[in-house]
C-alpha cells in the first residue's frame, strides 16, 4: 500500500520548498567533473533546490551516476592513466568494482568539451559514484530539503545498451523508497517508457517528461506518421503538435523542454494544463533572464552560481547553501 501522506507530499513538494527550482545539471558540470561527488558537493555548497543527475546500472545491479551508457574518451582514463581511445565498455557489462578502475575526474583536453567548460576544476582520482552515495552526501551536508531529479538514460533504438525499462525503473523506485526519498525525488527521461512504469508502480514519485522539438532530434516527430519511439506510444500529432498537451496526456506533472523550444505561448499552455515548466540546459545570463520573464518554474544549469546571481538580481528567493566536502 502506498503511504497517503508520502503520496501527497510528492505531489506538492516540487512547488513548496522554493518558488523557483534551481537545478544543478549533473551536479555543477561547469564547475566540477560532471556527475561526480565533487560536482554534487559544489552544487550543495553553492545552494541549489535540486541536484539533477543521470543514472546507469552495472552488471551486478548497482545504480551508478553517469550520463553515457558506456565509458568515453571524453572522460575516462584507465589504470594506465591514459584516456580511452574509443568508446569503452558499456556500463551494464561491468561490475561496480570493474567500473571503479576508471578515473573520471578530468576532461580530456583533446575533447572539445574541455574548451566548452574552461571553469571546470579537475579532481584526479575521482570515480563514478553510486546513486546511494549521492544521497549520503546530501545527508552529510545536513540538507534535508534538496531534491533529486534523476534521469534514466536509455535509448529505444539501442535496447542492449542499458537494462530493460521495467528493470531500470524498478531498481530506481526500490532505491528511492528504501532511502525514504519518494517525496524529494523525481524520475525524468527522454525515453518515456520508464516514466510510464513509474506512474503505474510508484505514483508517489513524480515524473518529469524531457522533450526537444528541433530538426536534429526524433524525440517528438511532429507532423510525421506514427508516434516517436521515445514517447511510449503517445503521438504528439494527436495533440495538435503540442509538447505540453502530450506530456499531460502521458500523465506528467512536470514538462522539461529544450530551452530554445520555450515560448510565452507554450509556457502559458503548460500552466493552463497544471504542468510545471523546467527547461534545460541554460548557461547564459540573457537566456536565464528570458526564461524567467516567461514564467518558467525552474531552470537546469551547469552554472548554479550564475543562476543564483540572476535570481538574486530579480529578488527571487534562493535555496540556502549547505557546504560539504565530497
C-alpha positions in Angstrom: 0.0 0.0 0.0 1.2 3.5 -0.8 1.5 5.8 2.2 -1.1 8.5 1.5 0.9 11.2 3.3 4.0 10.4 1.2 1.9 10.5 -1.9 0.5 13.9 -1.2 4.0 15.2 -0.2 5.3 14.0 -3.6 2.6 15.8 -5.4 3.2 19.1 -3.6 7.0 19.0 -3.0 8.2 20.5 -6.3 6.2 23.6 -5.6 6.6 24.1 -1.8 10.3 24.4 -0.9 11.0 27.4 -3.1 9.1 29.4 -5.6 11.8 28.8 -8.2 13.5 25.4 -8.8 17.3 26.0 -9.2 18.7 22.7 -10.6 22.4 21.9 -10.8 22.9 20.0 -14.0 25.0 16.8 -13.4 25.7 18.4 -10.1 27.5 21.5 -11.3 29.2 20.5 -14.6 30.5 24.0 -15.3 32.5 23.9 -12.0 33.5 20.3 -11.3 33.7 17.0 -13.2 30.1 16.1 -14.2 28.0 13.6 -12.2 30.7 13.1 -9.5 30.7 13.6 -5.8 32.9 16.8 -6.2 30.2 18.2 -8.6 27.4 17.4 -6.2 29.3 18.8 -3.3 29.9 22.0 -5.3 26.2 22.3 -6.0 25.2 21.8 -2.4 27.8 24.2 -1.2 26.7 26.8 -3.7 23.0 26.3 -2.9 20.5 24.6 -5.2 17.0 23.4 -4.9 17.6 20.2 -6.9 20.5 18.0 -7.9 20.0 16.9 -11.5 21.8 13.7 -12.4 21.8 10.7 -14.7 21.9 7.0 -13.8 23.2 3.8 -15.3 23.2 0.3 -13.9 26.2 -2.0 -13.6 26.2 -5.7 -14.4 25.8 -6.5 -10.7 22.7 -4.3 -10.5 24.2 -1.2 -8.8 22.8 2.2 -9.8 25.7 4.5 -10.6 25.7 8.1 -11.7 26.8 8.8 -15.3 25.5 10.3 -18.5 26.6 7.9 -21.1 25.8 4.1 -21.2 29.4 3.5 -21.9 32.8 4.9 -20.9 34.0 7.5 -23.3 37.4 9.1 -24.3 36.0 12.5 -23.2 36.1 11.5 -19.5 37.5 8.0 -18.8 41.1 7.1 -18.1 42.2 3.6 -17.5 44.5 2.2 -14.9 47.5 3.3 -17.1 46.4 6.9 -16.7 45.6 7.2 -20.4 42.3 8.4 -21.9 40.4 5.7 -23.8 41.0 5.9 -27.5 37.4 4.9 -28.4 34.1 4.4 -26.6 34.8 1.9 -24.0 32.8 -0.9 -22.5 29.1 -0.5 -21.7 28.5 0.1 -18.0 26.0 -2.7 -17.9 28.8 -5.1 -18.8 31.0 -4.1 -15.9 30.7 -4.8 -12.2 30.9 -1.8 -9.8 34.5 -2.9 -8.9 35.5 -3.0 -12.6 33.9 0.4 -13.3 35.8 2.0 -10.4 39.1 1.2 -12.1 38.4 4.2 -14.3 39.2 7.8 -13.4 36.5 10.4 -14.5 37.9 13.4 -12.7 39.3 15.4 -15.6 38.0 16.3 -19.0 40.2 15.1 -21.9 42.0 18.3 -23.1 41.8 17.0 -26.6 38.0 16.9 -26.5 36.0 20.0 -27.4 34.1 19.7 -24.2 37.2 20.8 -22.3 37.2 24.0 -24.3 33.5 24.5 -23.5 33.9 24.2 -19.8 37.1 26.1 -19.0 36.0 26.9 -15.4 35.7 23.2 -14.6 38.2 22.2 -11.9 39.8 18.8 -12.3 39.8 16.3 -9.4 42.1 13.5 -10.4 41.3 10.1 -8.9 37.5 10.6 -9.0 35.4 7.6 -9.7 31.8 7.3 -10.8 29.7 7.4 -7.6 26.7 5.2 -6.8 23.3 6.9 -6.5 23.2 5.9 -2.9 26.5 7.8 -2.3 24.9 10.9 -3.7 22.0 10.6 -1.3 24.5 10.1 1.5 26.4 13.2 0.5 23.2 15.3 0.9 22.7 13.8 4.3 26.3 14.6 5.2 25.7 18.2 4.2 22.7 18.3 6.6 20.5 19.1 3.7 17.0 17.6 4.3 15.2 19.6 1.6 17.4 19.3 -1.5 15.6 17.3 -4.3 17.0 14.8 -6.7 15.9 14.9 -10.4 17.1 11.5 -11.7 17.3 10.8 -15.4 17.1 7.3 -16.7 19.5 7.2 -19.7 18.1 4.6 -22.2 17.5 4.6 -25.9 14.7 2.8 -27.6 16.9 2.3 -30.6 19.7 0.7 -28.6 18.0 -1.8 -26.4 21.1 -3.7 -25.4 23.0 -0.6 -24.1 21.0 -0.5 -20.9 18.7 -2.6 -18.8 15.1 -3.0 -20.0 12.8 -0.1 -19.0 11.0 -2.2 -16.3 14.2 -3.4 -14.8 15.7 0.1 -14.8 12.6 1.8 -13.3 12.0 -0.8 -10.7 15.6 -0.7 -9.4 15.4 3.1 -9.1 12.0 3.0 -7.5 13.2 0.5 -5.0 16.3 2.5 -4.0 14.3 5.8 -3.7 11.8 4.1 -1.4 14.5 2.4 0.7 16.2 5.8 1.2 12.9 7.4 2.2 13.1 9.9 -0.6 9.9 9.5 -2.6 8.8 13.0 -1.7 12.1 14.5 -2.7 12.8 12.6 -5.9 11.6 12.9 -9.5 12.4 10.5 -12.3 12.9 12.1 -15.7 13.6 10.8 -19.2 13.6 11.4 -22.9 12.5 7.8 -23.2 9.1 7.8 -21.6 8.9 4.1 -21.1 10.5 4.2 -17.6 8.2 7.1 -16.7 5.1 5.0 -17.6 6.4 2.2 -15.4 7.0 4.7 -12.6 3.5 6.1 -12.9 2.0 2.7 -12.8 4.1 1.2 -10.0 5.1 4.2 -7.9 2.6 7.0 -8.3 4.1 8.7 -5.2 7.2 9.5 -7.2 6.7 12.4 -9.6 7.7 12.0 -13.3 9.4 14.6 -15.5 9.0 14.5 -19.3 12.0 15.7 -21.2 11.3 17.0 -24.7 13.1 18.5 -27.7 11.5 19.9 -30.8 14.4 20.5 -33.1 15.3 19.3 -36.6 18.2 17.3 -35.2 16.0 15.3 -32.8 13.5 12.5 -33.3 12.1 13.0 -29.8 8.7 14.5 -30.8 8.4 13.6 -34.5 5.9 16.4 -35.2 4.0 16.0 -38.5 5.3 12.6 -39.2 3.4 9.3 -39.3 3.1 7.5 -36.0 4.4 8.1 -32.6 8.1 8.8 -31.9 9.8 5.7 -30.4 10.8 8.0 -27.5 7.3 8.8 -26.3 6.0 5.4 -25.1 3.3 5.2 -27.8 1.9 8.7 -27.3 1.8 10.7 -30.6 2.3 14.4 -30.5 0.2 14.9 -33.6 -2.8 13.5 -31.7 -2.4 16.6 -29.5 -2.0 19.3 -32.1 1.8 19.1 -32.2 1.9 20.5 -28.6 4.5 19.1 -26.3 2.7 20.3 -23.1 -0.5 18.6 -24.2 1.4 15.4 -25.0 3.0 15.4 -21.6 -0.3 16.0 -19.9 -1.8 13.1 -21.9 1.0 10.8 -20.8 0.3 11.7 -17.1 3.1 14.0 -16.5 3.2 16.8 -13.9 6.5 18.4 -15.0 7.5 19.3 -18.6 11.2 19.8 -19.1 11.8 21.2 -22.6 15.0 22.1 -24.5 15.4 25.8 -23.6 15.3 27.0 -27.2 11.8 25.5 -27.6 10.3 27.6 -24.8 8.0 30.4 -25.8 5.5 32.6 -23.9 2.7 30.6 -25.6 3.7 27.2 -24.6 4.6 28.2 -21.0 1.1 29.6 -20.7 -0.3 26.5 -22.2 1.6 24.3 -19.7 0.4 26.4 -16.8 -3.1 26.1 -18.0 -2.7 22.3 -18.0 -1.3 22.3 -14.5 2.2 21.5 -15.6 5.4 22.9 -14.2 7.9 24.0 -16.9 11.6 23.5 -16.2 13.8 23.9 -19.3 17.3 22.5 -19.8 20.3 23.3 -20.0 20.7 27.1 -19.6 24.2 28.6 -19.1 23.9 32.1 -20.4 22.6 35.1 -18.3 20.4 36.6 -21.1 18.7 33.3 -21.7 18.2 32.8 -18.0 16.5 36.2 -17.8 14.4 35.5 -20.9 13.1 32.2 -19.4 12.4 33.7 -16.0 10.5 36.5 -17.7 8.3 33.9 -19.5 7.3 32.5 -16.1 9.1 29.1 -16.1 9.1 27.3 -12.8 12.8 26.4 -12.7 16.0 26.1 -14.8 18.5 23.4 -15.1 22.0 24.8 -15.4 25.7 23.8 -15.4 26.4 27.0 -13.5 24.2 27.2 -10.4 26.4 30.1 -9.2 25.5 32.2 -12.2 21.8 31.3 -11.9 21.8 32.4 -8.3 23.2 35.8 -9.3 20.5 36.2 -11.9 17.7 35.2 -9.5 19.1 37.4 -6.7 19.1 40.4 -9.1 15.3 39.8 -9.6 14.6 39.4 -5.9 13.7 35.7 -6.2 14.2 33.6 -3.1 17.3 31.4 -3.1 17.9 28.0 -1.6 20.4 28.0 1.3 23.9 26.8 0.7 24.9 23.7 2.7 28.7 23.5 2.4 30.1 19.9 2.3 33.3 18.2 1.2 32.9 15.2 -1.2 
